[in-house]
Amino acid sequence: MAAWIVLAVVGLALFGLFLYWLLVITEGVYLGRRVVVWLYDLTAVKYDGIKEFEPEMESFFVVRPLRHRLRHIPAPLILDAATGTGRVPWFLLEDPLFNGRVIGLDASGKMLRLAAAKLKPYGRRAAFVQQTADRLPFPDNTFHAVTCLESLEFFPSDTAALREMTRVLQPGGVLLVTRRRGREAKLFPGRYRNVPQFEALLRDVGLVDVHTLPWQEDYDQIFGRKPGNGER
Ligand SMILES: C[S@@+](CC[C@H](N)C(=O)[O-])C[C@H]1O[C@@H](n2cnc3c(N)ncnc32)[C@H](O)[C@@H]1O
């Protein structure tokens, strides 16, 4: 009898761990895009409270590097794919030295509603589109920069999304994405990419000047550039 109870408790604990991995650590990615987006819709109102973005850190690691790479463009047009609650648009537009416009795209309607409410004071300088990142509803060669932070590992195909991001970049345009790293990154079997693999993927989709910068415990930043006209 006691052996059955022990077995049942161990079985339940293992099942609980499995569910935690499936729904919390990997955020439903092994169950398909609809589950991922449903989970973000469910938790959208808590997102900013959980992340607690620090303005100085966002400015130093995201806004300034982007501004520097776009310094020759007076009013850059930027796409933030998987914008969530508008992290990149918000911190860019809060910077008085940034004169451009940002379009935030996300598959979760609830995340986008929060982003749109937050960015309302910026009027037409921020716009939001509900769509998946593997079918960007923009013509080729549109944006001076495309960003996608902390999201690629939750897409059905990071490769398809990166191809789309590259397509909509203008020649010479800048890509900033993140690579999952650290302990939990290895808990994404079949999806984890180490630095050489990730950089090779960016080169495969047509980018040059690809380089990785360590950023947070769980993420590296990877910058790349779409070759300019006539450049190979
Ligand atoms: C961890 S959040 C990151 C949000 C934002 N980039 C940030 O750094 O705060 C991941 C975002 O990816 C979005 N997402 C997940 N799958 C997507 C897909 N296939 N296409 C577009 N957005 C997606 C989610 O709705 C969520 O807003």
Ligand as a Chemical Component Dictionary entry (heavy atoms), coordinates in Angstrom:
data_LIG
# 
_chem_comp.id                   LIG 
_chem_comp.type                 NON-POLYMER 
_chem_comp.pdbx_formal_charge   0 
_chem_comp.three_letter_code    LIG 
# 
loop_
_chem_comp_atom.comp_id 
_chem_comp_atom.atom_id 
_chem_comp_atom.alt_atom_id 
_chem_comp_atom.type_symbol 
_chem_comp_atom.charge 
_chem_comp_atom.model_Cartn_x 
_chem_comp_atom.model_Cartn_y 
_chem_comp_atom.model_Cartn_z 
_chem_comp_atom.pdbx_ordinal 
LIG C1  C1  C 0  8.773  37.340 -23.916 1  
LIG S1  S1  S 1  7.638  38.347 -24.826 2  
LIG C2  C2  C 0  8.749  39.592 -25.421 3  
LIG C3  C3  C 0  8.047  40.897 -25.681 4  
LIG C4  C4  C 0  8.986  42.077 -25.958 5  
LIG N1  N1  N 0  9.797  41.871 -27.140 6  
LIG C5  C5  C 0  9.871  42.331 -24.767 7  
LIG O1  O1  O 0  11.101 42.184 -24.879 8  
LIG O2  O2  O -1 9.336  42.682 -23.708 9  
LIG C6  C6  C 0  7.309  37.370 -26.264 10 
LIG C7  C7  C 0  6.269  38.008 -27.197 11 
LIG O3  O3  O 0  6.234  37.247 -28.405 12 
LIG C8  C8  C 0  4.893  37.253 -28.862 13 
LIG N2  N2  N 0  4.758  36.140 -29.809 14 
LIG C9  C9  C 0  4.832  34.823 -29.539 15 
LIG N3  N3  N 0  4.726  34.116 -30.667 16 
LIG C10 C10 C 0  4.608  35.013 -31.678 17 
LIG C11 C11 C 0  4.504  34.908 -33.094 18 
LIG N4  N4  N 0  4.507  33.708 -33.708 19 
LIG N5  N5  N 0  4.416  36.045 -33.822 20 
LIG C12 C12 C 0  4.454  37.258 -33.217 21 
LIG N6  N6  N 0  4.535  37.417 -31.885 22 
LIG C13 C13 C 0  4.616  36.311 -31.125 23 
LIG C14 C14 C 0  4.093  37.095 -27.595 24 
LIG O4  O4  O 0  2.727  37.454 -27.779 25 
LIG C15 C15 C 0  4.847  38.025 -26.655 26 
LIG O5  O5  O 0  4.336  39.324 -26.683 27 
# 
loop_
_chem_comp_bond.comp_id 
_chem_comp_bond.atom_id_1 
_chem_comp_bond.atom_id_2 
_chem_comp_bond.value_order 
_chem_comp_bond.pdbx_ordinal 
LIG C1  S1  SING 1  
LIG S1  C2  SING 2  
LIG S1  C6  SING 3  
LIG C2  C3  SING 4  
LIG C3  C4  SING 5  
LIG C4  N1  SING 6  
LIG C4  C5  SING 7  
LIG C5  O1  DOUB 8  
LIG C5  O2  SING 9  
LIG C6  C7  SING 10 
LIG C7  O3  SING 11 
LIG C7  C15 SING 12 
LIG O3  C8  SING 13 
LIG C8  N2  SING 14 
LIG C8  C14 SING 15 
LIG N2  C9  SING 16 
LIG N2  C13 SING 17 
LIG C9  N3  DOUB 18 
LIG N3  C10 SING 19 
LIG C10 C11 SING 20 
LIG C10 C13 DOUB 21 
LIG C11 N4  SING 22 
LIG C11 N5  DOUB 23 
LIG N5  C12 SING 24 
LIG C12 N6  DOUB 25 
LIG N6  C13 SING 26 
LIG C14 O4  SING 27 
LIG C14 C15 SING 28 
LIG C15 O5  SING 29 
# 
